Amino acid sequence: MDNIVIIADDLTGAADTAVQFCPFFDDTRLVSYQLMDRILEPALHSSSRATALFTNSRALATDAANHCLVSVAKGLAREKSAWIYKKIDSCMRGNVGSEVDALLDELNYEVSFITPAFPEMGRTTHEDIHLVHGIPLSQSEISRDPITPVKESRLSLIVQSQSRHSVGHVGLNFLGGSQNHLIEEVERQLLKGVRHIVFDATYRDHLDRIAELIFLLEHKILPVGSAGLAGSIAKRLTSKPASDGPEMIFAPEGFNLLVCGTTSAVTGQQIDKLLESYPYEVIQLNPMLLADQNRKDEFSETASSARSGLLNKNVILTIKSQQNSRNTPRQTNLQPAADSIVRGLGLFVAEVAAAAKPGHLFLTGGDTADAVLTAIEAEGIRILGEVVAGVVQGAIMGGLLDGLPVVTKAGAFGQKDTLVVLHEFWQGLCKGSEVQEV
């Protein structure tokens, strides 16, 4: 198979999944689903391309998310793309059941295999309970997500609560047993009318077995998972050998601009660790300022100050926590909506970068990354490779910062030293370590 389309509900998820296919394809690109007609037709006639579409549907109402995916599915049916991978959040945020229903029904799949586990990033499933670093979802940071909290830990119940179809479960006792035993269990569930099967997985070997099963069975199966399952499928999807190493690029001048719009505590810890080792100016932006279009003068003054900083040093942009502000009213209807804040953050970055082009750009959080790309009028990202697991480097396509090296990361991904590793990676590139200049 020479082409694959990945469908993700947010941008950073699309990136960390698309990069799994990058070593096996000649070209890997990430774009909004709204550009799919323009992007997919030439892609499907190219020699070998992986195309990741992000739908920004994670925070939509269930019916709206389903409608969005029906639209995407109809477009894919016209293009007759042979292979599709539905990327979902490794922590099950969003409208997993309704989105997979749309693809299942519109594209005539018999069943979906749903596996959000990503063991290398601490996401595992045991006895149908999904865990984040060993903590059940309902007790983890994800249960307190301000936009899409997950209050249930059992995978089958999460999917069933969002789906019209019957949901089954395959445990580790089958994945650890013989191949015939595993196949018999899947066939048994299909005969019962199950349309979604959720799988346990605690090690990479389990993901490899699930991927092998998808290729082995003579059913039309929709693979659904995080970047974890994608990595196991990518190795089996094409006969093309993996490339020796990722293509990496750097900018010869300019400072690093890190845009951290996510509220994840993980990213906060990563920023703290970075500041222990390297000097960055941290600019905490007032969410009320970002969301209020009537405060244009103050907005421009703050952007001008940030531009001045970026011309002389590395800069981190974050958003002040509304919960910690004494002056922020408790009533949610008096607080700016999250989408207004993130849209304002995107416009802020565009205004800063217009006069002080960064050398490298880092975007964490899917909504943040999308808002920035929209504000700078970029078409998408050409995916080049991983810095470390879940941290993806690419080049911006089109717009104000065309060709600029960009790195994306999901907000809750990574270790405490992830940003330290990224900074040192950029330092190595700028010293001329076998890189390709944009």
C-alpha positions as CSV (number, residue, x, y, z in Angstrom):
1,M,0.0,0.0,0.0
2,D,1.4,3.3,-1.1
3,N,-0.9,5.8,0.6
4,I,-2.7,6.2,4.0
5,V,-5.0,8.8,5.4
6,I,-4.9,9.4,9.2
7,I,-8.0,11.1,10.7
8,A,-7.4,12.8,14.1
9,D,-9.6,14.9,16.3
10,D,-6.8,17.4,17.0
11,L,-3.6,18.7,15.5
12,T,-0.9,17.4,17.8
13,G,-2.5,14.0,17.8
14,A,-2.5,14.0,14.0
15,A,1.2,14.9,14.1
16,D,2.4,12.3,16.7
17,T,0.6,9.6,14.7
18,A,1.6,10.8,11.2
19,V,5.2,10.7,12.3
20,Q,4.9,6.9,12.9
21,F,4.4,6.5,9.2
22,C,7.1,9.0,8.2
23,P,10.0,6.5,7.9
24,F,8.1,4.3,5.5
25,F,6.6,6.9,3.2
26,D,8.3,9.4,0.8
27,D,6.1,12.3,2.0
28,T,4.1,12.9,5.2
29,R,1.8,15.9,5.5
30,L,-0.6,17.3,8.1
31,V,-3.5,19.5,7.1
32,S,-7.0,20.5,8.2
33,Y,-9.8,18.3,7.0
34,Q,-11.2,21.4,5.3
35,L,-8.4,21.2,2.8
36,M,-8.8,17.5,2.2
37,D,-10.2,17.7,-1.4
38,R,-7.3,19.9,-2.5
39,I,-4.7,17.8,-0.7
40,L,-5.9,14.2,-1.1
41,E,-6.4,14.0,-4.9
42,P,-2.7,14.7,-5.8
43,A,-1.6,12.7,-2.7
44,L,-3.3,9.6,-3.9
45,H,-1.6,9.9,-7.3
46,S,1.9,10.4,-5.7
47,S,4.4,7.6,-5.2
48,S,4.0,7.3,-1.5
49,R,2.3,9.7,0.9
50,A,0.9,9.6,4.4
51,T,-1.7,12.4,4.9
52,A,-3.0,13.3,8.4
53,L,-6.3,15.2,8.6
54,F,-7.2,16.9,11.8
55,T,-10.9,17.7,12.4
56,N,-10.8,19.8,15.6
57,S,-13.8,17.7,16.8
58,R,-12.6,16.6,20.2
59,A,-14.5,19.3,22.1
60,L,-17.6,19.3,19.8
61,A,-21.0,18.0,20.9
62,T,-21.5,14.3,20.1
63,D,-23.9,14.9,17.2
64,A,-21.7,17.7,15.7
65,A,-18.6,15.4,15.9
66,N,-20.5,12.6,14.2
67,H,-21.6,15.0,11.4
68,C,-18.1,16.3,10.9
69,L,-16.8,12.7,10.5
70,V,-19.6,11.8,8.1
71,S,-18.5,14.7,5.9
72,V,-14.9,13.5,6.0
73,A,-15.9,9.9,5.3
74,K,-17.9,11.0,2.2
75,G,-14.9,12.8,0.9
76,L,-12.7,9.7,1.5
77,A,-15.3,7.5,-0.2
78,R,-15.0,9.7,-3.3
79,E,-11.2,9.5,-3.3
80,K,-11.4,5.7,-2.7
81,S,-8.3,5.7,-0.4
82,A,-7.6,2.1,0.4
83,W,-6.1,2.5,3.9
84,I,-7.5,4.7,6.7
85,Y,-6.3,5.0,10.3
86,K,-8.6,6.7,12.9
87,K,-6.4,8.3,15.5
88,I,-8.0,8.8,18.9
89,D,-6.6,10.4,22.1
90,S,-4.5,8.0,24.2
91,C,-6.5,9.2,27.2
92,M,-9.9,8.8,25.5
93,R,-10.9,12.4,25.5
94,G,-13.4,13.5,22.8
95,N,-16.1,11.7,20.9
96,V,-14.5,8.4,20.2
97,G,-17.7,6.3,19.8
98,S,-19.6,8.7,17.6
99,E,-16.7,9.5,15.4
100,V,-15.8,5.8,14.8
101,D,-19.5,5.1,14.2
102,A,-19.5,7.7,11.3
103,L,-16.5,6.0,9.6
104,L,-17.8,2.5,10.2
105,D,-21.2,3.3,8.7
106,E,-20.2,5.6,5.8
107,L,-17.2,3.5,4.6
108,N,-18.8,0.1,5.2
109,Y,-16.4,-1.3,7.7
110,E,-17.5,-4.5,9.5
111,V,-15.8,-3.7,12.8
112,S,-13.4,-1.4,14.5
113,F,-10.4,-2.5,16.6
114,I,-10.0,0.2,19.3
115,T,-6.7,0.4,21.1
116,P,-5.7,3.7,22.7
117,A,-2.7,2.2,24.6
118,F,0.7,3.7,24.1
119,P,3.0,1.9,26.5
120,E,6.0,4.0,25.8
121,M,4.1,7.1,26.9
122,G,2.6,5.4,30.0
123,R,-0.8,4.7,28.5
124,T,-1.8,1.1,29.1
125,T,-5.0,-1.0,29.3
126,H,-5.5,-3.9,31.7
127,E,-8.8,-5.8,32.2
128,D,-10.6,-3.0,30.2
129,I,-9.3,-0.3,32.6
130,H,-7.3,2.4,30.9
131,L,-4.4,3.7,32.9
132,V,-2.1,6.8,32.7
133,H,1.2,5.9,34.3
134,G,-0.6,3.2,36.3
135,I,-3.5,5.5,37.4
136,P,-7.0,4.8,36.2
137,L,-8.3,7.5,33.9
138,S,-11.1,8.6,36.2
139,Q,-8.5,9.3,38.9
140,S,-5.9,11.0,36.7
141,E,-5.2,14.5,35.6
142,I,-7.4,13.7,32.5
143,S,-10.5,13.5,34.7
144,R,-10.0,17.2,35.5
145,D,-9.4,18.4,31.9
146,P,-11.1,21.8,31.6
147,I,-12.6,21.0,28.1
148,T,-13.0,17.3,27.7
149,P,-12.7,15.5,31.1
150,V,-12.9,11.7,31.2
151,K,-14.8,10.4,34.3
152,E,-14.8,6.7,33.4
153,S,-11.9,4.3,33.3
154,R,-13.4,1.3,31.6
155,L,-12.8,1.5,27.8
156,S,-15.8,-0.5,26.7
157,L,-18.1,1.8,28.8
158,I,-16.6,4.9,27.4
159,V,-17.1,3.8,23.8
160,Q,-20.6,2.3,24.5
161,S,-21.8,5.6,26.0
162,Q,-21.0,7.4,22.7
163,S,-21.9,4.7,20.1
164,R,-25.0,3.2,18.5
165,H,-23.3,-0.1,18.1
166,S,-22.4,-3.1,20.3
167,V,-19.0,-3.0,22.0
168,G,-16.9,-6.0,22.9
169,H,-13.6,-6.5,24.8
170,V,-10.5,-8.6,24.2
171,G,-8.3,-9.1,27.2
172,L,-4.6,-9.9,27.8
173,N,-5.4,-13.6,28.3
174,F,-6.2,-13.8,24.6
175,L,-3.4,-11.5,23.4
176,G,-0.9,-13.6,25.4
177,G,-2.3,-16.9,24.1
178,S,-2.1,-18.6,20.8
179,Q,-3.0,-16.9,17.5
180,N,-5.9,-19.4,16.9
181,H,-7.3,-18.7,20.4
182,L,-7.2,-14.9,19.7
183,I,-8.8,-15.3,16.2
184,E,-11.6,-17.5,17.6
185,E,-12.4,-14.9,20.3
186,V,-12.7,-12.1,17.7
187,E,-14.8,-14.2,15.4
188,R,-17.1,-15.2,18.3
189,Q,-17.7,-11.5,19.1
190,L,-18.3,-10.7,15.4
191,L,-21.0,-13.5,15.2
192,K,-22.7,-11.9,18.3
193,G,-23.0,-8.6,16.3
194,V,-20.2,-6.7,18.0
195,R,-19.1,-3.7,15.8
196,H,-16.4,-2.2,18.1
197,I,-13.8,-4.3,19.9
198,V,-11.6,-2.6,22.5
199,F,-8.3,-4.3,23.3
200,D,-6.1,-4.5,26.4
201,A,-2.5,-3.7,25.8
202,T,0.4,-3.2,28.3
203,Y,3.4,-3.8,26.1
204,R,4.5,-3.1,22.5
205,D,4.2,-6.8,21.8
206,H,0.5,-6.6,22.4
207,L,0.1,-3.7,19.9
208,D,2.2,-5.7,17.4
209,R,-0.2,-8.7,17.8
210,I,-3.3,-6.5,17.3
211,A,-1.7,-5.0,14.1
212,E,-0.9,-8.4,12.8
213,L,-4.5,-9.5,13.4
214,I,-5.8,-6.6,11.4
215,F,-3.8,-7.7,8.4
216,L,-4.5,-11.4,8.9
217,L,-8.3,-11.5,9.2
218,E,-10.5,-11.4,6.1
219,H,-12.8,-8.7,7.5
220,K,-12.9,-5.0,6.6
221,I,-11.4,-3.7,9.9
222,L,-11.0,0.0,10.8
223,P,-7.9,0.4,13.0
224,V,-8.6,2.9,15.8
225,G,-5.9,4.0,18.2
226,S,-3.3,6.4,19.4
227,A,0.2,6.8,18.0
228,G,1.0,3.5,19.7
229,L,-1.0,1.2,17.5
230,A,-0.1,3.4,14.5
231,G,3.6,2.5,15.0
232,S,2.8,-1.2,14.9
233,I,0.7,-0.9,11.8
234,A,3.2,1.3,9.9
235,K,5.8,-1.4,9.9
236,R,3.3,-3.8,8.2
237,L,1.6,-1.4,5.8
238,T,4.3,-1.0,3.1
239,S,7.1,-3.0,1.6
240,K,9.3,0.1,1.6
241,P,12.1,-0.2,4.1
242,A,12.3,2.4,6.8
243,S,14.5,5.3,6.1
244,D,17.8,5.4,8.0
245,G,16.9,8.5,10.0
246,P,14.5,11.5,10.1
247,E,15.1,14.4,7.9
248,M,15.8,17.4,10.1
249,I,16.0,21.1,9.4
250,F,17.1,24.2,11.2
251,A,16.9,27.9,10.8
252,P,20.3,29.7,10.6
253,E,19.2,32.6,12.8
254,G,16.6,33.6,15.3
255,F,15.6,32.6,18.9
256,N,13.3,29.8,20.1
257,L,9.7,30.6,20.6
258,L,7.7,28.2,22.8
259,V,3.9,28.6,22.8
260,C,2.3,26.7,25.6
261,G,-1.4,27.2,25.6
262,T,-2.2,23.9,27.3
263,T,-3.3,23.8,30.9
264,S,-1.7,20.4,31.4
265,A,0.4,20.1,34.6
266,V,2.8,17.9,32.6
267,T,3.8,20.8,30.3
268,G,4.1,23.1,33.4
269,Q,6.6,20.7,34.9
270,Q,8.5,20.6,31.7
271,I,8.8,24.4,31.6
272,D,10.1,24.5,35.1
273,K,12.7,21.9,34.3
274,L,13.8,23.8,31.2
275,L,14.2,27.0,33.2
276,E,16.5,25.2,35.7
277,S,19.0,24.7,32.9
278,Y,18.6,27.4,30.3
279,P,17.6,31.1,30.2
280,Y,14.2,31.8,28.7
281,E,12.0,34.8,29.2
282,V,8.5,33.6,30.3
283,I,5.6,35.8,29.3
284,Q,2.4,35.0,31.0
285,L,-0.5,36.3,29.0
286,N,-3.8,37.5,30.6
287,P,-6.6,35.3,29.2
288,M,-9.0,38.2,29.4
289,L,-6.7,40.3,27.2
290,L,-6.5,37.5,24.6
291,A,-10.2,37.0,24.5
292,D,-11.3,40.6,24.5
293,Q,-11.2,42.2,21.0
294,N,-11.9,45.6,22.5
295,R,-8.5,45.8,24.2
296,K,-6.6,46.1,20.9
297,D,-4.2,48.8,22.1
298,E,-3.2,46.8,25.2
299,F,-2.9,43.6,23.1
300,S,-0.6,45.4,20.6
301,E,1.6,46.8,23.4
302,T,2.0,43.4,25.0
303,A,2.8,41.9,21.6
304,S,5.4,44.6,21.0
305,S,7.1,43.8,24.3
306,A,7.2,40.1,23.4
307,R,8.7,41.0,20.0
308,S,11.4,42.9,21.7
309,G,12.2,40.0,23.9
310,L,12.3,37.5,21.0
311,L,14.8,39.6,19.1
312,N,17.3,39.1,21.9
313,K,16.5,35.9,23.7
314,N,14.5,32.7,23.8
315,V,10.8,33.2,24.8
316,I,8.1,31.1,26.4
317,L,4.5,32.2,26.0
318,T,2.0,30.8,28.5
319,I,-1.5,31.7,29.7
320,K,-2.1,32.8,33.3
321,S,-4.3,30.4,35.2
322,Q,-7.8,31.9,35.7
323,Q,-8.3,29.7,38.8
324,N,-5.4,31.3,40.6
325,S,-6.4,34.8,39.9
326,R,-8.1,36.6,42.8
327,N,-9.7,39.0,40.4
328,T,-11.3,36.3,38.2
329,P,-15.0,35.8,39.0
330,R,-16.1,32.3,39.9
331,Q,-19.1,32.3,37.5
332,T,-18.1,30.6,34.3
333,N,-20.4,32.8,32.3
334,L,-18.2,35.8,33.3
335,Q,-15.0,34.0,32.2
336,P,-13.8,34.2,28.6
337,A,-14.5,31.0,26.6
338,A,-11.6,28.7,26.0
339,D,-11.9,29.0,22.2
340,S,-11.8,32.8,22.4
341,I,-8.6,32.6,24.5
342,V,-6.8,30.2,22.2
343,R,-7.9,32.2,19.1
344,G,-6.4,35.3,20.7
345,L,-3.2,33.4,21.5
346,G,-2.9,32.5,17.8
347,L,-3.3,36.1,16.8
348,F,-0.8,37.2,19.4
349,V,1.9,34.8,18.1
350,A,1.2,35.9,14.5
351,E,1.7,39.6,15.5
352,V,4.9,38.8,17.4
353,A,6.3,36.6,14.6
354,A,5.5,39.1,11.9
355,A,8.3,41.4,13.1
356,A,10.5,39.0,15.0
357,K,10.7,35.7,13.1
358,P,11.8,32.9,15.5
359,G,14.5,30.5,14.6
360,H,12.4,27.5,15.9
361,L,8.8,27.4,16.9
362,F,7.3,25.0,19.5
363,L,3.6,24.5,19.9
364,T,2.0,22.3,22.6
365,G,-1.7,21.5,22.8
366,G,-3.8,20.7,19.7
367,D,-6.0,23.8,20.0
368,T,-3.0,26.0,20.5
369,A,-1.2,24.6,17.5
370,D,-4.2,24.9,15.2
371,A,-4.9,28.5,16.4
372,V,-1.3,29.5,15.6
373,L,-1.3,27.9,12.2
374,T,-4.6,29.5,11.3
375,A,-3.4,32.9,12.4
376,I,-0.2,32.7,10.3
377,E,-2.3,31.4,7.4
378,A,-0.3,28.2,7.1
379,E,-1.7,25.4,5.0
380,G,-0.3,22.7,7.2
381,I,3.0,21.0,8.3
382,R,5.3,18.7,6.4
383,I,6.2,16.0,9.0
384,L,9.9,15.2,9.2
385,G,10.5,13.0,12.3
386,E,10.5,12.7,16.0
387,V,12.8,14.5,18.4
388,V,11.7,12.1,21.2
389,A,8.6,10.0,21.4
390,G,5.5,12.2,21.0
391,V,7.6,15.3,20.1
392,V,7.3,15.9,16.3
393,Q,9.5,18.1,14.1
394,G,8.2,19.4,10.8
395,A,8.3,22.5,8.5
396,I,5.4,24.9,8.2
397,M,3.8,24.9,4.7
398,G,2.7,28.3,3.4
399,G,1.7,31.5,5.1
400,L,3.7,34.0,7.2
401,L,6.3,31.5,8.4
402,D,6.6,29.2,5.4
403,G,9.4,26.7,5.8
404,L,10.0,27.5,9.5
405,P,11.0,24.5,11.6
406,V,8.1,23.7,14.0
407,V,7.8,21.1,16.8
408,T,4.5,20.0,18.2
409,K,3.6,18.0,21.3
410,A,0.3,17.0,23.0
411,G,0.0,18.9,26.3
412,A,0.0,15.8,28.5
413,F,2.8,14.0,26.7
414,G,6.5,13.6,27.7
415,Q,8.8,13.4,30.6
416,K,9.9,16.2,32.9
417,D,13.1,16.8,30.8
418,T,11.3,16.8,27.4
419,L,11.8,20.5,26.8
420,V,15.4,20.3,28.0
421,V,16.0,17.6,25.4
422,L,14.3,19.7,22.7
423,H,16.4,22.7,23.5
424,E,19.6,20.7,23.3
425,F,18.4,19.1,20.1
426,W,18.0,22.6,18.6
427,Q,21.4,23.6,19.9
428,G,22.9,20.6,18.2
429,L,21.2,21.5,14.9
430,C,22.4,25.0,15.0
431,K,26.0,23.8,15.5
432,G,25.7,22.2,12.1
433,S,25.2,18.5,13.1
434,E,24.3,16.9,9.8
435,V,21.3,19.0,9.0
436,Q,19.5,20.3,6.1
437,E,18.9,24.0,5.9
438,V,15.4,25.3,4.9
